[in-house]
Amino acid sequence: MSRDLSDLALIAARGTSRAEVPAPTGPLAAALAGIGGDAPEARLLGRAALLGLHARAGRPLGQAAAPPPAEVPAPDSPLPPALAALLPRMLGLGPELSSLALEDVERGGWTLNAAQVLKLWNRDGALARPLWVRADARAWATLERHPLHAQAQKAAEELAWREQLEALGAARGTDPGAAARDLTELWGTQSADRRKELLALVRRDLRPEDRPLLDLATRDRSPEIAKQARQLLGHLPGPLQDELLALLPQAVKVSGLKKKVTFGAFDLPAALGKPRAGQYDDSDLHRLLGALPTPLILGTLGLDWKDLHRAARDQHWSLASELQAPPEPGPEPLAPALALARLRQLAGQPQVSGEKLLAAAQAPGVDLSAQPADLQTALAARAVALHQYEHSWQARELTALLRRALSPDLSVPPPTPLPFEMPPRPKKLPTWQTPAEWEDRQRQDHAQREQAALEAWRDLQDTLKLRREWRGALAAQPTPRP
């Protein structure tokens, strides 16, 4: 606001009866003097209008501080309209099919404009990085300051970090000494959360070469990282581990033929640090149990895993987290030929559990899309029928697997409705439920299962149809550029 306009504002606030309108000055003096009016209020308002107009539009343009940005050329290979119309629906089919669709876009050398990128990002924010990578130059210029760009950059940094962790893990298997030195150099430049991830990487396959890094980590600013590093030093053979093993029978007492476990008082070695006051999951016993490999504790005390885990949990539920559970024995994976035979056998049975069917469909080396159409059809029909018998995550997971793994040319028959049969009534019902209410509930559950099966069939059919349309739209395009 100019000074003349500020002066008029003060006079208006005080009132023209107590302050006179000053004589006009400056380059607009002649124009201001020509504003007439019988009352001083009219002259004040007229002058204020002229001064305001001059302040808004009467100043000459100044010299630009920087030249205008260069014009970004139009993209030379935008996504074809047929694919652009199908892409939003393809990206709604889950991470696996979304990734495949975006790979098709990249393989074809096509790019997305700003409007397409924003529309797809608003549907699924997790796609920020792959969408940004496939955006054209105009979209980059338009969305440079948009939150999508910042999110894409953050996702790219996280992906680079994951790749760096994988490379470090692989290097630890080929050259442990060099990998340990790289980890030590990287340690001081990372945040606390990433230092925890580096420590978790070391924990997976702890080696003597990691001792310098662990010594450095014991002085970390994060108390939790320092505690874990001190404990991991006890997992390495050496004087500290010997001292902790000698102390173990005093801290964990085993008595009687039934091997009853109790915990006694002991003096925590200074090498394990001092527990933090007020922390429910940090005590002398927490630090001791976490400072030795659990198999070594079990062998030293002559205990099995269940007894030690139960005793630790009974003492305090957080103590169990300091122990490392032994790996669960699992079935040996079947050879692909045997897995296919098992899958065909299960698909032909009149009723089979979702757990067995899912395990067979997920067997390594089994390519469902390459199997004969009759097997694929039988498997899809069995997966849909599962929803008529059980409400399980295995049934939903199997349906999701088939949506992306079956041939898109497949046609799945609709489920055959099952007649309702009243199950035997329990001998005792809850006090809040009458026999009529219980029977009504059985009918409702049956109707819900039938509806779930119908929805699973429709979802499977719609997905296969969309995949066929996408494949056809891709085939109709010119050969991708190299």
PLY file of the C-alpha trace (Angstrom):
ply
format ascii 1.0
element vertex 482
property float x
property float y
property float z
element edge 481
property int vertex1
property int vertex2
end_header
0.00 0.00 0.00
1.35 3.44 -1.01
1.90 6.15 1.57
-0.85 8.37 0.13
-3.30 5.48 0.36
-2.18 4.75 3.93
-2.78 8.37 4.90
-6.30 8.26 3.46
-6.98 5.05 5.40
-5.97 6.77 8.67
-8.23 9.73 7.95
-11.13 7.38 7.18
-10.54 5.60 10.50
-10.49 8.88 12.47
-13.32 10.54 10.52
-13.28 13.49 8.15
-14.87 15.69 10.82
-11.69 15.44 12.92
-9.06 15.25 10.16
-8.86 17.15 6.88
-8.19 15.42 3.58
-4.62 16.53 2.63
-3.77 18.21 -0.62
-2.73 15.68 -3.28
0.95 15.26 -4.07
3.10 13.13 -6.32
2.70 12.15 -9.98
-1.05 11.72 -9.55
-1.60 15.13 -7.95
-3.42 16.63 -10.93
-5.70 13.62 -11.34
-6.45 13.52 -7.62
-7.22 17.23 -7.50
-9.72 16.81 -10.30
-11.86 14.50 -8.23
-14.81 16.56 -7.08
-17.52 16.06 -4.56
-19.64 18.12 -2.21
-18.67 16.17 0.90
-15.11 15.37 2.08
-16.09 11.71 2.37
-16.83 11.59 -1.36
-13.49 13.19 -2.24
-11.67 10.73 0.10
-13.32 7.68 -1.42
-12.69 8.93 -4.99
-9.00 9.52 -4.28
-8.68 6.12 -2.55
-10.22 4.41 -5.60
-7.78 6.10 -7.96
-4.75 5.40 -5.76
-5.79 1.77 -5.39
-6.20 1.38 -9.14
-2.80 2.91 -9.71
-1.21 0.65 -7.11
-2.62 -2.43 -8.81
-2.15 -1.58 -12.45
-0.23 1.62 -12.82
3.30 0.41 -12.15
5.56 -0.51 -15.08
6.79 -4.11 -15.32
10.21 -4.74 -13.81
13.05 -6.79 -15.20
12.56 -10.56 -14.66
15.03 -12.11 -12.25
15.41 -15.21 -14.44
14.49 -16.13 -18.01
11.31 -18.14 -18.52
11.75 -21.93 -18.50
12.49 -23.57 -21.79
9.53 -25.18 -23.47
9.43 -28.93 -22.92
8.84 -30.81 -26.17
5.77 -33.00 -26.50
6.36 -36.70 -25.76
7.19 -38.66 -28.87
5.65 -41.93 -27.66
2.58 -41.41 -25.44
0.69 -44.43 -24.15
-1.79 -45.54 -26.87
-5.43 -44.75 -26.05
-6.48 -48.42 -25.94
-3.86 -49.22 -23.32
-4.47 -45.96 -21.45
-8.14 -46.91 -21.06
-7.26 -50.34 -19.61
-4.28 -49.38 -17.45
-6.25 -48.04 -14.41
-8.17 -51.31 -14.20
-4.99 -53.37 -14.61
-3.34 -51.50 -11.77
-6.29 -52.38 -9.55
-5.61 -56.12 -9.83
-2.93 -56.29 -7.15
0.84 -55.73 -6.96
1.91 -58.62 -9.22
-0.37 -57.81 -12.16
0.22 -54.07 -11.67
3.96 -54.64 -11.96
3.51 -56.73 -15.11
1.31 -54.07 -16.72
3.82 -51.31 -16.00
6.61 -53.51 -17.35
4.61 -53.83 -20.57
4.37 -50.03 -20.74
8.11 -49.67 -20.26
8.89 -52.45 -22.73
6.82 -50.68 -25.36
8.74 -47.44 -24.83
5.55 -45.54 -23.94
5.26 -42.73 -21.42
2.47 -41.34 -19.22
1.39 -37.70 -19.15
0.83 -35.72 -15.97
-2.93 -36.27 -15.90
-2.50 -40.04 -16.25
0.17 -40.16 -13.56
-1.93 -38.20 -11.08
-5.06 -40.25 -11.77
-3.24 -43.53 -11.22
-1.36 -42.24 -8.17
-4.62 -41.10 -6.56
-5.91 -44.67 -6.95
-2.82 -46.23 -5.37
-0.21 -44.09 -3.66
2.23 -47.03 -3.49
2.78 -46.66 -7.25
4.52 -43.29 -6.96
7.99 -44.48 -7.97
7.04 -46.75 -10.94
4.65 -44.10 -12.25
7.26 -41.34 -11.96
9.83 -43.45 -13.80
7.40 -43.91 -16.70
6.23 -40.27 -16.82
7.17 -38.07 -19.79
9.33 -34.94 -19.60
6.34 -32.60 -19.45
4.91 -34.57 -16.52
8.25 -34.28 -14.70
8.30 -30.50 -15.23
4.66 -30.13 -14.20
4.82 -32.33 -11.11
8.30 -31.43 -9.90
6.93 -29.74 -6.74
3.98 -32.11 -6.31
3.94 -34.46 -3.27
4.00 -37.36 -5.72
7.56 -36.44 -6.73
8.76 -36.36 -3.13
7.11 -39.72 -2.48
8.69 -41.19 -5.60
12.12 -39.94 -4.53
11.67 -41.45 -1.07
10.60 -44.78 -2.58
13.60 -44.73 -4.93
15.96 -44.10 -1.99
14.36 -46.96 -0.05
14.71 -49.28 -3.05
18.38 -48.34 -3.43
18.91 -49.03 0.27
17.28 -52.48 -0.02
19.48 -53.29 -2.99
22.54 -52.15 -1.04
21.57 -54.42 1.87
21.13 -57.36 -0.51
24.54 -56.67 -2.05
26.15 -56.51 1.41
24.47 -59.77 2.38
25.77 -61.47 -0.75
29.27 -60.07 -0.19
29.33 -61.49 3.34
29.15 -64.96 1.84
32.00 -64.45 -0.63
34.41 -62.07 1.14
33.46 -61.66 4.83
36.44 -59.46 5.67
35.79 -56.90 2.93
32.03 -56.93 3.64
32.67 -56.30 7.33
34.90 -53.32 6.48
32.25 -51.92 4.12
29.64 -52.25 6.86
31.86 -50.42 9.33
32.41 -47.54 6.89
28.69 -47.35 6.15
27.67 -47.46 9.82
28.50 -43.89 10.80
26.61 -42.33 7.86
23.23 -43.95 8.49
20.23 -43.10 10.65
19.34 -45.10 13.75
16.66 -47.09 11.90
19.11 -48.06 9.18
21.80 -48.92 11.73
19.29 -51.35 13.26
18.83 -52.92 9.83
22.60 -53.25 9.43
22.78 -54.92 12.82
19.98 -57.30 11.80
22.00 -58.14 8.67
25.01 -58.98 10.86
22.84 -61.09 13.19
21.70 -63.34 10.33
25.17 -64.84 9.84
27.41 -63.51 12.59
31.14 -63.92 11.89
34.37 -63.17 13.78
35.10 -60.46 11.18
32.14 -58.51 12.60
33.79 -57.89 15.98
35.18 -54.40 15.06
31.72 -53.27 13.93
30.11 -54.62 17.11
32.72 -52.87 19.26
31.85 -49.63 17.46
28.11 -50.26 17.88
28.44 -50.70 21.66
29.07 -46.94 21.81
26.08 -46.08 19.63
23.85 -43.12 20.53
20.81 -45.41 20.49
20.56 -47.38 23.76
18.75 -50.24 22.01
21.44 -50.57 19.33
24.18 -50.48 21.95
22.40 -53.21 23.95
21.99 -55.48 20.91
25.62 -55.01 19.91
26.82 -55.98 23.39
24.63 -59.07 23.28
25.89 -60.09 19.84
29.47 -59.96 21.11
28.47 -62.77 23.47
27.39 -64.87 20.47
30.99 -64.94 19.23
33.33 -67.54 20.78
35.74 -65.88 23.19
36.29 -64.80 26.79
32.92 -63.02 27.08
31.00 -66.09 25.93
32.97 -68.29 28.36
32.16 -65.92 31.21
28.45 -65.92 30.35
28.31 -69.72 30.10
29.91 -70.05 33.53
27.30 -67.61 34.90
24.34 -69.31 33.22
23.64 -72.09 35.81
23.47 -69.43 38.52
20.95 -67.37 36.58
18.86 -70.23 35.16
18.42 -73.09 37.62
17.17 -76.51 36.51
15.99 -78.91 39.22
14.28 -82.29 39.51
13.51 -85.03 37.08
10.91 -82.81 35.42
13.61 -80.15 34.95
11.75 -77.30 36.59
13.25 -73.97 35.55
13.65 -71.07 37.98
15.66 -67.88 37.72
18.15 -66.75 40.34
20.07 -63.58 41.16
23.44 -62.97 39.53
25.89 -60.19 38.79
25.67 -59.06 35.18
29.11 -58.71 33.54
30.08 -55.12 32.82
30.58 -55.99 29.13
26.79 -56.31 28.74
26.19 -52.78 29.99
23.70 -51.54 32.54
19.98 -52.13 31.98
17.94 -48.98 31.47
15.83 -48.02 34.46
12.09 -48.27 33.93
12.34 -50.44 30.79
10.12 -53.51 31.17
12.06 -55.37 28.47
15.56 -54.58 29.73
16.90 -56.31 32.83
19.95 -58.35 33.82
18.13 -61.54 32.78
17.01 -60.02 29.45
20.58 -59.10 28.60
22.02 -62.45 29.65
19.53 -64.60 27.72
19.95 -62.46 24.61
23.74 -62.54 24.86
24.06 -66.26 24.15
22.86 -68.36 21.21
19.72 -70.17 22.36
20.96 -73.60 21.14
24.05 -73.10 23.28
21.86 -72.26 26.32
19.75 -75.38 25.76
22.81 -77.60 25.41
24.52 -76.16 28.49
21.46 -76.55 30.72
20.17 -79.79 29.21
16.76 -78.29 28.39
14.51 -78.44 25.39
13.09 -75.37 23.67
9.55 -75.66 25.00
10.61 -75.82 28.67
12.93 -72.81 28.43
10.47 -70.76 26.39
7.60 -71.51 28.79
9.67 -70.62 31.85
10.90 -67.35 30.32
7.38 -66.38 29.28
6.02 -67.19 32.75
8.73 -65.05 34.36
7.90 -62.09 32.08
6.34 -62.23 28.65
9.06 -60.03 27.14
11.85 -62.45 28.15
10.76 -64.88 25.44
11.70 -62.31 22.77
15.36 -62.63 23.78
15.38 -66.30 22.71
15.77 -67.55 19.16
13.18 -70.18 18.29
14.52 -73.22 16.43
13.40 -73.50 12.80
10.15 -75.34 12.32
10.64 -78.61 10.44
8.77 -78.39 7.18
7.97 -80.91 4.47
10.50 -81.38 1.73
9.41 -79.56 -1.45
8.12 -81.86 -4.14
9.74 -82.12 -7.54
7.72 -80.20 -10.18
6.42 -83.43 -11.77
5.27 -84.82 -8.42
3.78 -81.44 -7.45
1.73 -81.38 -10.67
0.51 -84.92 -10.05
-0.49 -83.91 -6.53
-2.27 -80.83 -7.85
-4.23 -82.85 -10.42
-5.21 -85.35 -7.75
-6.49 -82.65 -5.38
-8.33 -80.76 -8.13
-10.25 -83.91 -9.00
-11.43 -84.64 -5.47
-15.04 -83.72 -4.65
-13.99 -81.76 -1.57
-10.54 -80.69 -0.42
-9.25 -78.13 2.08
-8.00 -74.76 0.91
-4.74 -75.29 2.79
-3.80 -78.41 0.80
-4.88 -76.95 -2.52
-2.99 -73.70 -1.95
0.20 -75.53 -0.94
0.07 -77.64 -4.11
-0.61 -74.62 -6.36
2.31 -72.70 -4.80
4.82 -75.55 -5.17
8.14 -74.39 -6.67
8.49 -75.00 -10.39
4.76 -75.24 -11.07
3.63 -72.95 -13.94
-0.15 -73.03 -13.83
-0.62 -71.13 -17.09
1.32 -73.83 -18.99
-0.87 -76.69 -17.76
-3.65 -78.28 -19.85
-6.90 -76.35 -19.96
-8.82 -79.13 -18.22
-6.53 -79.01 -15.19
-6.72 -75.21 -15.03
-10.51 -75.30 -15.30
-10.82 -77.99 -12.61
-8.50 -76.05 -10.31
-10.42 -72.79 -10.80
-13.77 -74.51 -10.23
-12.46 -76.18 -7.07
-11.08 -72.86 -5.78
-14.44 -71.15 -6.34
-16.30 -74.02 -4.67
-14.08 -73.69 -1.60
-15.93 -70.51 -0.69
-19.13 -72.56 -0.38
-17.61 -74.67 2.38
-15.17 -72.51 4.34
-14.37 -68.94 5.30
-10.57 -69.14 5.20
-7.68 -66.98 4.12
-6.35 -69.94 2.13
-9.44 -69.89 -0.09
-9.06 -66.16 -0.71
-5.30 -66.48 -1.30
-5.82 -69.33 -3.76
-8.36 -67.30 -5.72
-5.95 -64.34 -5.83
-3.17 -66.65 -7.07
-5.34 -68.04 -9.86
-6.37 -64.56 -11.01
-2.79 -63.84 -12.02
-1.47 -67.36 -12.76
-4.11 -68.98 -14.95
-4.24 -68.56 -18.70
-6.39 -65.54 -19.63
-8.09 -67.66 -22.31
-9.68 -69.84 -19.63
-13.44 -69.84 -19.09
-14.51 -70.86 -15.58
-17.95 -72.40 -15.08
-20.12 -70.70 -12.44
-20.48 -72.46 -9.08
-23.37 -74.87 -8.69
-25.62 -73.62 -5.86
-25.70 -75.98 -2.90
-29.02 -76.73 -1.23
-29.26 -75.71 2.39
-29.03 -78.51 4.92
-29.60 -77.74 8.57
-26.59 -79.00 10.55
-27.10 -80.87 13.83
-27.91 -78.47 16.63
-25.41 -78.34 19.50
-26.59 -79.85 22.76
-26.11 -76.54 24.52
-26.59 -73.09 23.03
-25.36 -69.77 24.42
-27.74 -68.17 26.87
-28.27 -65.25 24.53
-29.34 -67.43 21.58
-32.63 -69.28 21.11
-32.95 -72.41 18.93
-34.84 -70.39 16.32
-32.12 -67.76 16.26
-29.44 -70.43 15.91
-31.25 -71.99 12.93
-31.69 -68.57 11.35
-27.97 -67.99 11.77
-27.17 -71.23 9.91
-29.32 -70.11 6.98
-27.58 -66.72 6.92
-24.11 -68.35 6.97
-25.10 -70.62 4.09
-26.36 -67.65 2.06
-23.15 -65.72 2.76
-20.98 -68.63 1.62
-22.99 -68.98 -1.57
-22.62 -65.23 -2.21
-18.88 -65.39 -1.52
-18.48 -68.18 -4.07
-20.45 -66.25 -6.68
-18.38 -63.11 -6.08
-15.13 -65.11 -6.30
-16.25 -66.55 -9.65
-17.22 -63.13 -11.02
-13.94 -61.63 -9.84
-11.96 -64.44 -11.47
-13.89 -64.16 -14.73
-13.57 -60.36 -14.84
-9.83 -60.53 -14.20
-9.22 -63.11 -16.92
-11.32 -61.05 -19.36
-9.37 -57.89 -18.53
-6.08 -59.70 -19.03
-7.30 -60.87 -22.46
-8.25 -57.31 -23.41
-4.87 -56.01 -22.26
-3.05 -58.71 -24.23
-5.11 -57.88 -27.32
-4.45 -54.14 -26.98
-0.72 -54.84 -26.68
-0.75 -57.07 -29.75
-2.48 -54.37 -31.79
0.37 -51.91 -31.22
3.42 -51.57 -33.48
6.54 -53.54 -32.59
8.15 -51.99 -29.46
11.14 -49.83 -30.04
14.52 -51.35 -29.08
0 1
1 2
2 3
3 4
4 5
5 6
6 7
7 8
8 9
9 10
10 11
11 12
12 13
13 14
14 15
15 16
16 17
17 18
18 19
19 20
20 21
21 22
22 23
23 24
24 25
25 26
26 27
27 28
28 29
29 30
30 31
31 32
32 33
33 34
34 35
35 36
36 37
37 38
38 39
39 40
40 41
41 42
42 43
43 44
44 45
45 46
46 47
47 48
48 49
49 50
50 51
51 52
52 53
53 54
54 55
55 56
56 57
57 58
58 59
59 60
60 61
61 62
62 63
63 64
64 65
65 66
66 67
67 68
68 69
69 70
70 71
71 72
72 73
73 74
74 75
75 76
76 77
77 78
78 79
79 80
80 81
81 82
82 83
83 84
84 85
85 86
86 87
87 88
88 89
89 90
90 91
91 92
92 93
93 94
94 95
95 96
96 97
97 98
98 99
99 100
100 101
101 102
102 103
103 104
104 105
105 106
106 107
107 108
108 109
109 110
110 111
111 112
112 113
113 114
114 115
115 116
116 117
117 118
118 119
119 120
120 121
121 122
122 123
123 124
124 125
125 126
126 127
127 128
128 129
129 130
130 131
131 132
132 133
133 134
134 135
135 136
136 137
137 138
138 139
139 140
140 141
141 142
142 143
143 144
144 145
145 146
146 147
147 148
148 149
149 150
150 151
151 152
152 153
153 154
154 155
155 156
156 157
157 158
158 159
159 160
160 161
161 162
162 163
163 164
164 165
165 166
166 167
167 168
168 169
169 170
170 171
171 172
172 173
173 174
174 175
175 176
176 177
177 178
178 179
179 180
180 181
181 182
182 183
183 184
184 185
185 186
186 187
187 188
188 189
189 190
190 191
191 192
192 193
193 194
194 195
195 196
196 197
197 198
198 199
199 200
200 201
201 202
202 203
203 204
204 205
205 206
206 207
207 208
208 209
209 210
210 211
211 212
212 213
213 214
214 215
215 216
216 217
217 218
218 219
219 220
220 221
221 222
222 223
223 224
224 225
225 226
226 227
227 228
228 229
229 230
230 231
231 232
232 233
233 234
234 235
235 236
236 237
237 238
238 239
239 240
240 241
241 242
242 243
243 244
244 245
245 246
246 247
247 248
248 249
249 250
250 251
251 252
252 253
253 254
254 255
255 256
256 257
257 258
258 259
259 260
260 261
261 262
262 263
263 264
264 265
265 266
266 267
267 268
268 269
269 270
270 271
271 272
272 273
273 274
274 275
275 276
276 277
277 278
278 279
279 280
280 281
281 282
282 283
283 284
284 285
285 286
286 287
287 288
288 289
289 290
290 291
291 292
292 293
293 294
294 295
295 296
296 297
297 298
298 299
299 300
300 301
301 302
302 303
303 304
304 305
305 306
306 307
307 308
308 309
309 310
310 311
311 312
312 313
313 314
314 315
315 316
316 317
317 318
318 319
319 320
320 321
321 322
322 323
323 324
324 325
325 326
326 327
327 328
328 329
329 330
330 331
331 332
332 333
333 334
334 335
335 336
336 337
337 338
338 339
339 340
340 341
341 342
342 343
343 344
344 345
345 346
346 347
347 348
348 349
349 350
350 351
351 352
352 353
353 354
354 355
355 356
356 357
357 358
358 359
359 360
360 361
361 362
362 363
363 364
364 365
365 366
366 367
367 368
368 369
369 370
370 371
371 372
372 373
373 374
374 375
375 376
376 377
377 378
378 379
379 380
380 381
381 382
382 383
383 384
384 385
385 386
386 387
387 388
388 389
389 390
390 391
391 392
392 393
393 394
394 395
395 396
396 397
397 398
398 399
399 400
400 401
401 402
402 403
403 404
404 405
405 406
406 407
407 408
408 409
409 410
410 411
411 412
412 413
413 414
414 415
415 416
416 417
417 418
418 419
419 420
420 421
421 422
422 423
423 424
424 425
425 426
426 427
427 428
428 429
429 430
430 431
431 432
432 433
433 434
434 435
435 436
436 437
437 438
438 439
439 440
440 441
441 442
442 443
443 444
444 445
445 446
446 447
447 448
448 449
449 450
450 451
451 452
452 453
453 454
454 455
455 456
456 457
457 458
458 459
459 460
460 461
461 462
462 463
463 464
464 465
465 466
466 467
467 468
468 469
469 470
470 471
471 472
472 473
473 474
474 475
475 476
476 477
477 478
478 479
479 480
480 481
